[in-house]
Amino acid sequence: MLITEYVKKIEANIAACPNVVESQLTKDIRSLHIGIVEGMLTFTDESVLYFIEFVNVKEAPHSYKYSYHYQDKDLNLIFRYDMAPHHKEIPSYPHHKHTSPEAVIASSAPDVAIVLDEIDELINLGKGQIN
């Protein structure tokens, strides 16, 4: 896959997310297969997702670095996926998910589509809807 195709896939996932009301993307194409995609997405409940992916997509997407930081309108952390090299006690090290400022759980590396689905579910549950 080419990095430009990968970026288009991210853009399509964002466009298909019904709760996204504003998006800002920065793309840094390093080669045919390597690039950095950074974004800030605002949702219908005024929550915000900040994300970065430094990825090689030549064969299958391989992240050199990623972070998906989701917070509410009052800047409180809802969750953050990342692969910072701490929390060696987590079985999925270095991949992990912060579920609060104090709590960290094992996690595989998500992609934008998975994170957007999780956010949609949280927002919809907050509206009293069941998915």
Phi, psi and chi 1 to 4 in degrees:
 res  aa     phi    psi   chi1   chi2   chi3   chi4
   1 MET       -  148.0  173.2 -173.5  -61.4      -
   2 LEU   -90.4  151.1  -62.5  173.5      -      -
   3 ILE   -62.4  -33.5 -168.8   67.7      -      -
   4 THR   -63.9  -36.4   51.9      -      -      -
   5 GLU   -66.5  -40.6  -65.7  169.2  -25.4      -
   6 TYR   -62.1  -43.7 -174.8   77.0      -      -
   7 VAL   -63.5  -41.2  169.7      -      -      -
   8 LYS   -62.0  -36.0  -75.5 -180.0 -175.2  176.5
   9 LYS   -64.5  -42.8 -177.4  177.8  166.8 -173.6
  10 ILE   -61.8  -46.0  -70.8  173.2      -      -
  11 GLU   -60.8  -39.3  -68.2  171.1  -30.6      -
  12 ALA   -67.0  -39.7      -      -      -      -
  13 ASN   -62.5  -41.7  -73.6  -35.2      -      -
  14 ILE   -65.6  -46.1  -67.1  168.1      -      -
  15 ALA   -61.5  -31.5      -      -      -      -
  16 ALA   -83.2   -8.8      -      -      -      -
  17 CYS   -82.1  113.4 -177.4      -      -      -
  18 PRO   -67.1  -20.2   23.7  -31.9      -      -
  19 ASN   -93.4   -4.4  -74.5  -58.1      -      -
  20 VAL   -79.0  125.8  172.0      -      -      -
  21 VAL  -110.1  -18.4  -65.9      -      -      -
  22 GLU  -152.7  140.9 -176.5  179.1  -14.1      -
  23 SER  -140.2  142.3   65.7      -      -      -
  24 GLN  -129.8  123.8  -60.6  173.3   10.3      -
  25 LEU  -123.1  140.4  -76.7 -178.4      -      -
  26 THR  -121.0  129.4  -56.6      -      -      -
  27 LYS  -119.1  128.8  -57.7  159.1 -116.3  178.3
  28 ASP  -122.4   95.2 -179.6   -0.3      -      -
  29 ILE   -82.6  116.9  -52.9  -58.3      -      -
  30 ARG   -94.9  -30.2  -59.3  -74.6  176.8   96.9
  31 SER  -160.7 -171.4   73.9      -      -      -
  32 LEU   -61.5  -26.8  -70.2  174.9      -      -
  33 HIS  -123.0   -8.4  -53.3  -72.6      -      -
  34 ILE  -120.6  137.0  -62.3  172.5      -      -
  35 GLY  -166.6  171.5      -      -      -      -
  36 ILE  -120.8  130.4  -60.2  171.0      -      -
  37 VAL  -122.1  124.2 -178.4      -      -      -
  38 GLU  -122.4  142.0 -108.1 -178.1  -65.5      -
  39 GLY  -149.4  159.3      -      -      -      -
  40 MET  -134.1  120.5 -177.3 -177.5   93.5      -
  41 LEU  -118.2  133.2  -51.7  178.2      -      -
  42 THR  -109.0  139.9  -55.2      -      -      -
  43 PHE  -111.9  170.3  -62.7   87.7      -      -
  44 THR   -58.3  -27.6   53.6      -      -      -
  45 ASP   -93.9   11.6   64.7   -7.5      -      -
  46 GLU    73.0    9.4  -60.6  179.1   50.1      -
  47 SER   -73.0  163.7   59.5      -      -      -
  48 VAL  -137.2  139.3  178.8      -      -      -
  49 LEU  -112.8  124.4  173.2   68.6      -      -
  50 TYR  -107.0  130.9  -62.8   94.0      -      -
  51 PHE  -143.2  155.9   71.8   91.0      -      -
  52 ILE  -144.2  138.3 -175.4  168.7      -      -
  53 GLU  -131.8  125.3  -68.6 -173.1   15.9      -
  54 PHE  -110.7  107.4 -179.8   16.2      -      -
  55 VAL  -135.9  149.5   64.9      -      -      -
  56 ASN  -115.7  122.0 -178.5  -22.9      -      -
  57 VAL  -114.1   19.6  -64.9      -      -      -
  58 LYS   -55.7  -52.1 -174.6  171.8 -174.7  174.3
  59 GLU  -104.3  -61.5  -66.0  173.9   18.7      -
  60 ALA  -136.7  151.1      -      -      -      -
  61 PRO   -55.9  125.9  -27.2   35.6      -      -
  62 HIS  -128.1  118.3  169.1   74.5      -      -
  63 SER   -87.8  128.6  -66.9      -      -      -
  64 TYR   -82.5  -29.3  -61.9  119.6      -      -
  65 LYS  -160.9  142.3  175.0 -176.3  177.7 -178.5
  66 TYR  -153.5  155.4   69.3   84.2      -      -
  67 SER  -156.9  133.4  175.9      -      -      -
  68 TYR  -126.2  102.8  -57.1   93.6      -      -
  69 HIS  -108.2  114.5  178.6   94.9      -      -
  70 TYR  -114.1  127.7 -179.4   53.4      -      -
  71 GLN  -136.4  157.1   63.1 -170.8   36.1      -
  72 ASP   -81.3  178.7   67.0   19.6      -      -
  73 LYS   -65.1  -18.5   66.9  178.9 -179.8  177.2
  74 ASP   -95.5   13.1  -62.4  -42.1      -      -
  75 LEU    73.1   16.5  -50.4  179.9      -      -
  76 ASN   -83.2  133.7  -61.5  -55.4      -      -
  77 LEU   -62.2  129.5  174.0   70.6      -      -
  78 ILE   -97.9  -49.8  -61.4  171.8      -      -
  79 PHE  -161.5  161.5   65.0   74.9      -      -
  80 ARG  -148.7  125.7 -180.0  176.4   62.0 -108.4
  81 TYR   -97.3  136.1  -68.8   93.3      -      -
  82 ASP  -161.2  177.2   67.3   64.7      -      -
  83 MET  -129.7   30.8   59.2 -174.9  -70.7      -
  84 ALA   -59.3  140.4      -      -      -      -
  85 PRO   -80.0   59.6   29.0  -34.5      -      -
  86 HIS  -130.1 -176.6   52.6 -104.0      -      -
  87 HIS    59.2   51.8  -60.2  -65.2      -      -
  88 LYS   -63.7  -15.3  -67.5 -177.8 -179.8 -177.9
  89 GLU   -75.4  -13.1   73.9  -79.2    5.3      -
  90 ILE   -80.8  130.2  -58.6  -67.5      -      -
  91 PRO   -60.3  -25.1   -4.7    6.2      -      -
  92 SER   -92.7   13.4   58.0      -      -      -
  93 TYR   -45.2  133.5  174.5   84.1      -      -
  94 PRO   -88.4   -4.1   34.0  -35.8      -      -
  95 HIS   -73.7  135.8  -52.1  -77.5      -      -
  96 HIS  -162.7  169.2   57.9  -82.8      -      -
  97 LYS  -131.4  127.6  178.8 -178.2  180.0 -175.8
  98 HIS   -87.7  121.2  -60.9  -99.8      -      -
  99 THR  -101.9   -5.3   56.0      -      -      -
 100 SER  -166.3  172.6   75.2      -      -      -
 101 PRO   -59.1  -24.8  -27.2   36.0      -      -
 102 GLU  -103.6  -19.6  -58.7   81.7   27.5      -
 103 ALA  -106.9  133.3      -      -      -      -
 104 VAL  -131.7  135.0  179.5      -      -      -
 105 ILE  -127.8  163.3   61.1  172.9      -      -
 106 ALA   -66.7  146.9      -      -      -      -
 107 SER  -160.6  149.0  173.4      -      -      -
 108 SER   -86.5  169.9   57.3      -      -      -
 109 ALA   -72.6  117.4      -      -      -      -
 110 PRO   -84.0  176.6   34.1  -35.3      -      -
 111 ASP  -123.7  176.0   62.7   18.8      -      -
 112 VAL   -57.5  -40.9  168.7      -      -      -
 113 ALA   -60.8  -43.5      -      -      -      -
 114 ILE   -64.3  -44.7  -70.8  169.3      -      -
 115 VAL   -64.6  -43.4  173.5      -      -      -
 116 LEU   -63.6  -38.8  -70.3  175.2      -      -
 117 ASP   -62.3  -42.1  -75.2  -13.5      -      -
 118 GLU   -64.1  -42.4 -176.2  173.7   -8.4      -
 119 ILE   -65.9  -44.9  -68.0  169.3      -      -
 120 ASP   -56.2  -44.4  -88.5  -15.1      -      -
 121 GLU   -62.0  -44.6 -174.7  174.3  -35.1      -
 122 LEU   -62.6  -44.4  -70.2  170.5      -      -
 123 ILE   -65.0  -45.1  -69.9  171.8      -      -
 124 ASN   -64.6  -37.1  -68.1  -22.2      -      -
 125 LEU   -65.7  -36.3  -72.7  173.2      -      -
 126 GLY   -65.6  -22.9      -      -      -      -
 127 LYS   -92.0    3.4  -67.1  177.9 -179.2  174.8
 128 GLY    85.8    9.7      -      -      -      -
 129 GLN   -92.7  152.1  -61.2  175.6    6.4      -
 130 ILE  -116.8  128.9  -60.5  174.2      -      -
 131 ASN  -102.3      -  -71.7  -17.6      -      -
